[in-house]
Amino acid sequence: MQRLVEIAALAERVRRAPPRCGATRLVCIDGPSGSGKTTLAARLAAELGDPPVLHMDDVYPGWDGLAASVPLLHDQVVAPLAEGRPARYRRYDWHRGEFGAVHDVGRPDVLVVEGAGSGARVIAARAVLLIWIEAPRDERFRRGIARDGETYRPHWERWAHQEAAHFAAEATACRADVRVDGAPTAPHDPARELVLLADRPGPGA
């Protein structure tokens, strides 16, 4: 049965958790494209005092780069933080089709990473909270095409195949601490509440 949870409660859950990525509390928000990851990341970050938010869109090396993004995220961000070193990564320039400027992450107390692939096992092993958000395919595609335009439909189809293979191999949804309905019909205040599909209590809960 679905239930509601306040975003502030998830933020408190993050604060209570001992860091597992060096001194950083890593939060991963994963799920298929168009499910609402970016919006959720922004709302959670606001409750956490606006820590850095890393978007996987800045890490993917193009439309065929989902699989390649996981080792890139691990090697450039997660591994350095776990070793107590500042993290930095090169942002992908989608217009030029190549990696561009280096972005410094530092060693933040909290780091929110959102995007498909962010909950891969090698990343989530260092996370204090793994959130999965999902929505029906038709709704997700409607959102994506409304945002990007009809000419991007072939890219969305291509990406969807990569996501299906990745999520099946990683079993991300099954491992998530929290599963969120990205297209809820239950009455709630979207500014401060989420509709949960499933939840595993965290430390002290």
C-alpha positions as CSV (number, residue, x, y, z in Angstrom):
1,M,0.0,0.0,0.0
2,Q,1.3,3.5,-0.9
3,R,2.1,5.9,1.8
4,L,3.4,9.5,2.1
5,V,6.7,10.6,3.4
6,E,7.9,14.2,4.0
7,I,11.0,15.2,2.0
8,A,12.2,16.7,5.2
9,A,12.1,13.3,6.9
10,L,14.4,11.9,4.1
11,A,16.8,14.7,4.7
12,E,16.9,14.0,8.4
13,R,17.5,10.3,7.6
14,V,20.5,11.4,5.5
15,R,21.8,13.6,8.3
16,R,21.6,10.8,10.9
17,A,23.4,8.3,8.8
18,P,27.2,7.9,9.3
19,P,29.1,8.8,6.1
20,R,30.2,5.9,3.9
21,C,32.1,7.8,1.2
22,G,35.0,9.1,3.2
23,A,33.5,12.1,5.2
24,T,30.8,12.5,2.6
25,R,27.2,11.4,2.9
26,L,26.4,10.3,-0.6
27,V,22.8,10.2,-1.8
28,C,21.9,8.5,-5.1
29,I,18.6,9.2,-7.0
30,D,18.1,6.6,-9.8
31,G,15.4,5.6,-12.1
32,P,14.4,5.8,-15.8
33,S,14.4,9.0,-17.8
34,G,11.4,11.2,-17.3
35,S,10.5,9.8,-13.9
36,G,11.3,13.0,-11.9
37,K,14.8,12.5,-10.6
38,T,16.0,16.0,-11.2
39,T,13.0,17.6,-9.5
40,L,13.3,15.3,-6.5
41,A,17.1,16.0,-6.3
42,A,16.4,19.7,-6.2
43,R,13.8,19.4,-3.5
44,L,15.8,17.1,-1.3
45,A,18.9,19.2,-1.7
46,A,16.9,22.3,-0.6
47,E,16.0,20.4,2.6
48,L,19.6,19.4,3.1
49,G,20.8,23.0,3.0
50,D,21.7,23.0,-0.7
51,P,24.7,20.7,-1.0
52,P,26.2,20.0,-4.4
53,V,24.0,18.1,-6.9
54,L,25.8,16.1,-9.5
55,H,23.7,15.4,-12.6
56,M,24.6,12.2,-14.5
57,D,23.8,14.2,-17.7
58,D,27.1,15.9,-17.2
59,V,28.9,12.5,-17.0
60,Y,27.3,10.4,-19.8
61,P,29.6,10.4,-22.8
62,G,26.8,10.8,-25.3
63,W,23.6,9.0,-26.1
64,D,25.3,5.6,-26.0
65,G,27.1,6.3,-22.7
66,L,25.0,4.9,-19.9
67,A,27.3,1.9,-19.2
68,A,30.4,4.0,-19.5
69,S,29.2,6.6,-17.1
70,V,29.3,4.3,-14.0
71,P,33.1,3.8,-14.0
72,L,33.6,7.5,-14.8
73,L,31.5,8.5,-11.8
74,H,33.2,6.0,-9.6
75,D,36.8,6.8,-10.6
76,Q,36.4,10.6,-10.7
77,V,34.1,11.2,-7.8
78,V,33.3,8.3,-5.5
79,A,36.7,6.7,-5.2
80,P,38.5,10.0,-4.4
81,L,35.9,10.9,-1.8
82,A,36.1,7.5,-0.3
83,E,39.9,7.9,0.0
84,G,39.5,11.4,1.6
85,R,40.6,13.3,-1.5
86,P,38.7,16.1,-3.3
87,A,36.7,14.9,-6.2
88,R,36.5,16.5,-9.7
89,Y,35.1,15.4,-13.0
90,R,35.0,16.5,-16.6
91,R,31.6,17.6,-17.8
92,Y,30.4,16.3,-21.2
93,D,29.6,18.9,-23.8
94,W,26.6,17.5,-25.7
95,H,26.9,20.1,-28.4
96,R,30.5,19.4,-29.2
97,G,30.3,15.7,-28.5
98,E,33.3,15.6,-26.2
99,F,34.3,16.2,-22.6
100,G,35.0,19.8,-21.7
101,A,35.7,21.7,-18.5
102,V,36.7,20.2,-15.2
103,H,34.2,20.7,-12.4
104,D,35.5,20.6,-8.8
105,V,33.3,18.9,-6.3
106,G,35.7,19.1,-3.3
107,R,34.9,17.1,-0.2
108,P,31.3,18.1,0.7
109,D,29.5,16.9,3.8
110,V,26.6,15.7,1.5
111,L,26.6,15.0,-2.2
112,V,23.5,14.3,-4.1
113,V,23.9,12.4,-7.4
114,E,20.9,12.1,-9.7
115,G,20.5,10.2,-12.9
116,A,20.2,6.8,-14.5
117,G,23.2,4.7,-13.4
118,S,23.8,6.6,-10.2
119,G,22.5,3.7,-8.1
120,A,24.8,1.1,-9.7
121,R,26.2,-1.3,-7.1
122,V,29.8,0.1,-7.2
123,I,28.4,3.6,-6.4
124,A,25.5,2.7,-4.1
125,A,27.9,0.7,-1.9
126,R,29.2,4.1,-0.6
127,A,25.7,5.8,-0.4
128,V,23.8,6.5,2.8
129,L,20.5,6.6,0.8
130,L,19.6,5.1,-2.5
131,I,16.3,6.4,-3.9
132,W,14.5,4.9,-6.9
133,I,11.8,6.8,-8.7
134,E,9.6,5.4,-11.4
135,A,6.7,6.4,-13.6
136,P,4.8,4.7,-16.5
137,R,6.7,4.6,-19.8
138,D,4.1,6.6,-21.7
139,E,4.1,9.4,-19.1
140,R,7.9,9.5,-19.0
141,F,8.1,9.7,-22.8
142,R,5.5,12.4,-22.9
143,R,7.5,14.5,-20.4
144,G,10.7,13.9,-22.3
145,I,9.4,14.7,-25.7
146,A,7.6,17.8,-24.3
147,R,10.9,19.0,-23.0
148,D,13.3,18.0,-25.8
149,G,11.1,17.9,-28.9
150,E,9.8,15.2,-31.2
151,T,13.1,15.0,-33.0
152,Y,14.7,13.5,-29.9
153,R,12.3,10.5,-29.9
154,P,14.8,8.1,-31.6
155,H,17.4,9.1,-28.9
156,W,14.9,8.4,-26.2
157,E,14.1,5.0,-27.6
158,R,17.8,4.3,-27.9
159,W,18.4,5.4,-24.3
160,A,15.5,3.4,-23.0
161,H,17.1,0.1,-24.3
162,Q,20.3,1.0,-22.4
163,E,18.3,1.7,-19.3
164,A,16.4,-1.6,-19.5
165,A,19.6,-3.6,-19.8
166,H,21.4,-1.6,-17.0
167,F,18.5,-1.8,-14.5
168,A,18.0,-5.5,-15.1
169,A,21.7,-6.2,-14.6
170,E,22.0,-4.0,-11.5
171,A,18.6,-4.7,-9.9
172,T,18.6,-1.1,-8.8
173,A,14.9,-0.9,-7.9
174,C,15.1,-4.0,-5.7
175,R,18.2,-2.6,-3.8
176,A,16.7,0.9,-3.3
177,D,16.2,2.1,0.3
178,V,13.2,4.2,-0.9
179,R,11.0,3.7,-4.0
180,V,9.0,6.7,-5.1
181,D,6.0,7.0,-7.4
182,G,7.0,9.5,-10.0
183,A,3.5,9.9,-11.3
184,P,1.3,9.6,-8.2
185,T,-2.5,9.9,-8.1
186,A,-2.7,9.8,-4.3
187,P,-3.5,13.2,-2.8
188,H,-0.3,14.9,-1.4
189,D,1.6,18.1,-1.3
190,P,4.3,17.7,-4.0
191,A,6.3,20.6,-2.6
192,R,7.0,18.7,0.6
193,E,5.7,15.1,0.3
194,L,6.5,12.0,-1.8
195,V,4.3,9.1,-2.5
196,L,6.3,5.9,-1.7
197,L,6.0,2.6,-3.4
198,A,8.3,0.9,-0.8
199,D,10.6,1.9,2.0
200,R,13.4,0.2,4.0
201,P,13.8,2.0,7.4
202,G,17.1,3.7,7.9
203,P,19.3,3.9,11.0
204,G,17.4,5.0,14.0
205,A,14.0,4.8,12.2
